[in-house]
Amino acid sequence: MREYIAEQNLIAAIELDERIGYSASSLAGQPYKGRNGRVEGARELVIHPHFVLVYEVDSQWGKVYILRVLHTTQKWP
Protein backbone atom coordinates (compact mmCIF):
# COMPACT_ATOMS: atom_id res chain seq x y z
CA MET A 1 0.00 0.00 0.00
CA ARG A 2 2.73 2.43 0.99
CA GLU A 3 4.61 1.80 -2.25
CA TYR A 4 1.49 2.39 -4.33
CA ILE A 5 0.74 5.68 -2.58
CA ALA A 6 4.40 6.73 -2.83
CA GLU A 7 4.24 6.32 -6.62
CA GLN A 8 1.41 8.85 -6.65
CA ASN A 9 2.49 11.16 -3.83
CA LEU A 10 5.60 10.54 -1.75
CA ILE A 11 4.72 13.07 0.96
CA ALA A 12 1.25 11.56 1.43
CA ALA A 13 2.82 8.10 1.75
CA ILE A 14 5.25 9.31 4.42
CA GLU A 15 2.46 11.06 6.34
CA LEU A 16 0.24 7.97 6.21
CA ASP A 17 3.12 5.77 7.36
CA GLU A 18 3.71 8.09 10.33
CA ARG A 19 0.01 8.16 11.16
CA ILE A 20 -0.19 4.36 11.09
CA GLY A 21 2.85 4.13 13.39
CA TYR A 22 1.49 6.72 15.80
CA SER A 23 -1.96 5.10 15.90
CA ALA A 24 -0.52 1.63 16.45
CA SER A 25 1.77 2.90 19.21
CA SER A 26 -1.11 4.68 20.94
CA LEU A 27 -2.87 1.34 21.41
CA ALA A 28 -0.23 0.29 23.95
CA GLY A 29 -1.73 2.72 26.46
CA GLN A 30 -5.36 2.56 25.32
CA PRO A 31 -5.97 -0.80 23.63
CA TYR A 32 -9.76 -0.47 23.67
CA LYS A 33 -9.99 2.99 22.14
CA GLY A 34 -11.04 1.58 18.78
CA ARG A 35 -14.61 0.50 18.13
CA ASN A 36 -15.77 -3.10 18.12
CA GLY A 37 -14.91 -4.55 14.74
CA ARG A 38 -17.05 -6.15 12.09
CA VAL A 39 -15.23 -9.43 12.78
CA GLU A 40 -15.82 -10.96 16.21
CA GLY A 41 -12.89 -10.30 18.53
CA ALA A 42 -11.40 -7.60 16.32
CA ARG A 43 -11.38 -3.87 16.95
CA GLU A 44 -11.13 -1.04 14.42
CA LEU A 45 -9.44 2.32 14.83
CA VAL A 46 -10.04 5.01 12.20
CA ILE A 47 -6.61 6.48 11.49
CA HIS A 48 -7.56 8.58 8.46
CA PRO A 49 -10.87 9.21 6.68
CA HIS A 50 -9.85 6.49 4.18
CA PHE A 51 -7.98 4.02 6.41
CA VAL A 52 -8.88 1.81 9.37
CA LEU A 53 -6.44 -0.10 11.57
CA VAL A 54 -7.86 -3.55 12.37
CA TYR A 55 -6.45 -5.17 15.49
CA GLU A 56 -7.05 -7.65 18.31
CA VAL A 57 -6.41 -7.23 22.03
CA ASP A 58 -5.06 -10.18 24.02
CA SER A 59 -6.10 -9.11 27.51
CA GLN A 60 -4.54 -12.18 29.10
CA TRP A 61 -1.04 -11.26 27.90
CA GLY A 62 -1.59 -7.51 27.57
CA LYS A 63 -0.73 -7.47 23.87
CA VAL A 64 -2.21 -5.81 20.81
CA TYR A 65 -1.96 -7.55 17.45
CA ILE A 66 -2.30 -5.47 14.30
CA LEU A 67 -4.18 -7.54 11.75
CA ARG A 68 -4.25 -5.14 8.82
CA VAL A 69 -4.64 -1.60 7.59
CA LEU A 70 -7.80 -1.43 5.56
CA HIS A 71 -8.81 1.14 2.96
CA THR A 72 -12.42 2.08 3.66
CA THR A 73 -13.49 1.16 0.11
CA GLN A 74 -12.29 -2.42 0.61
CA LYS A 75 -14.85 -5.02 1.50
CA TRP A 76 -14.16 -6.36 4.97
CA PRO A 77 -14.36 -9.09 6.03
CORBEL-V366156 format. One record per backbone hydrogen bond with DSSP energy under -0.5 kcal/mol. NH is the residue of the N-H (numbers start at 1). CO is the residue of the C=O. If there is no record, write none. Layout:
# CORBEL-V366156
{{NH:CO} {NH:CO}}
This chain:
# CORBEL-V366156
{{5:1} {6:2} {7:3} {8:4} {8:5} {9:5} {13:9} {14:10} {15:11} {16:12} {17:13} {18:14} {19:15} {20:16} {21:17} {22:18} {23:19} {24:20} {25:21} {26:22} {27:23} {27:24} {28:25} {29:26} {30:26} {33:30} {35:44} {37:42} {42:39} {43:55} {44:35} {45:53} {46:44} {47:45} {47:51} {48:51} {51:48} {52:70} {53:45} {54:52} {54:68} {55:43} {56:65} {57:41} {58:56} {58:63} {59:57} {62:58} {63:58} {65:56} {66:64} {67:54} {67:65} {68:54} {70:52} {70:68} {72:50} {74:71}}
